[in-house]
Amino acid sequence: MAKTGERRQRGTIRKRGNSYQVSVYAGVDPLTGRRHYLTDSARDAREAERLRKQLVAQVDSESNARTRATLGTALEAWLRTHEAEETTLEGYRGYVRRTIAPALGEVPIGNVSAQVLEEFYAELRRCRRRCRDGLPSVDHRTTAAHECKSVRHKRRPDRPGKEPHDCSTAGCTVIECPAHRCTPMASSSIRQVHWILSAALAAAVRWGWIRSNPAEIARKPKQRAPQPQPPSVDEAGRILEAAWSEDADWATLVWLVMVTGMRRAEVLALRWSDVDLVSGLVAIRRNYVRSGGRGFEKDTKTHQMRRLALDAETVVVLLEHRQRYEERSAELAAEPSASAFVFSHRPLHDAPADPDRVSHRYSDMCRRLGIDSHFHALRHYSATELLTAGVDLRTVAGRLGHGGGGATTLRVYAAWVGEADRRAAEVLGNRMRWRTGPRTWAGAGSRSSPPSNRDAPVTAATDEPWTPGACGAAVREH
């Protein structure tokens, strides 16, 4: 065995205190441009020699990382260079900031292995905050300096100031950081984390930082089948009735999403120039979203424009909505504009409605009705009603703006596609009848078929359009 500190052909072993430091040259760091060394330490000379040979083998097999950069550095570089919508990048930054960086941000990128990733995913499945095995702790409501328990006092407007009062009588609110409770991260969120890590590590491979991508061989988190929960027909009627009792403009928004299945961002980006009330068509050209505290318009999710046909009742609802907009414009001595937004919180409709405000209003309304629903469920309602009514999959996918020729629609709404298939089977079954004797089946057009079976019209289960109340149409019966 070589003496301690002796220069070897490849690599060195030096004694430092009670340990031995092993160092092997591994090329130039592509990130810093400096000489890069693989290092390790051992307790005795024999172990140090074994480590030296191991590090040399890593260099020869090109299995070592070529930089000392951390995973956090790779994630930051990937976010700077990745091409995606700003809202998408903002979502990625959120996952990195909240979940990935606190756990793996300081880990050298060369030490990130498939095992490290799978153990990280297992921790997230147990608790999204990665607590210490459920030990007592506090989930702080803010990262800023604060008192974990404080009282927000409520005083009468005519008596300001710090005066003695009974908090229970005055209705003062106690604000307290809750005790920690383990909440598993959703499978879809863990898969998103995995995708971000895989993309960042793939970029590191392209840049020559590492030799291979450990995320490619790591076991991906399982993906649960989508389970949309649209409101029932009766609940949809109650929702619309409550919306009309609140505000006609608000009810028009709920109505339009329910009958067209538009996304929230799509319906809020609609301008009057996109609506053709004569032909009964609406063009979906853009999305309106908010990110980083500002709102802006962008392409649709599939980057394609689509046109949707409107039924007669919806045209009437939109005509009355347009009339209300024109009346408000006249009161303000302004001319109606084709570029005005269809839905807005402003009288001149010169800015779109706030997305969060729309979602919260819908959730609050459903909560008062005792219905467990959210705004996106209206889109699910439109899809499921069309599929169960027998509308073909491709048409439903086109109205929803799903790409892939209906593959997404089939994956998400498979249960309702099955229901439509059962209805189709019943249609054929009702037109055929079992005949006794040697013959088996007879078509509906045969002489032996009962006239009632042959002549009865076959209809799909459809619902009459719901009435906007004040608009004057007939009330929908369920």
TAVENRA-V762810 format. One record per run of one state. SS is the DSSP state (alpha for helix, beta for strand, coil for the rest). FROM is the first residue (numbers start at 1). LEN is the number of residues. If there is no record, write none. Layout:
SS&FROM&LEN ; SS&FROM&LEN
//
This chain:
coil&1&6 ; beta&7&1 ; coil&8&4 ; beta&12&5 ; coil&17&2 ; beta&19&10 ; coil&29&6 ; beta&35&8 ; coil&43&2 ; alpha&45&17 ; coil&62&8 ; beta&70&1 ; alpha&71&11 ; coil&82&4 ; alpha&86&19 ; coil&105&3 ; beta&108&1 ; alpha&109&3 ; coil&112&2 ; alpha&114&13 ; coil&127&11 ; beta&138&2 ; coil&140&9 ; beta&149&4 ; coil&153&14 ; alpha&167&4 ; coil&171&2 ; beta&173&4 ; coil&177&1 ; beta&178&2 ; coil&180&7 ; alpha&187&20 ; coil&207&7 ; alpha&214&3 ; coil&217&16 ; alpha&233&14 ; coil&247&1 ; alpha&248&13 ; coil&261&3 ; alpha&264&5 ; coil&269&2 ; beta&271&1 ; alpha&272&3 ; beta&275&2 ; coil&277&4 ; beta&281&4 ; coil&285&1 ; beta&286&6 ; coil&292&2 ; beta&294&6 ; coil&300&6 ; beta&306&4 ; coil&310&2 ; alpha&312&20 ; coil&332&9 ; beta&341&1 ; coil&342&13 ; alpha&355&15 ; coil&370&7 ; alpha&377&12 ; coil&389&4 ; alpha&393&8 ; coil&401&3 ; alpha&404&9 ; coil&413&1 ; alpha&414&18 ; coil&432&1 ; beta&433&2 ; coil&435&6 ; beta&441&2 ; coil&443&8 ; alpha&451&5 ; coil&456&23
//
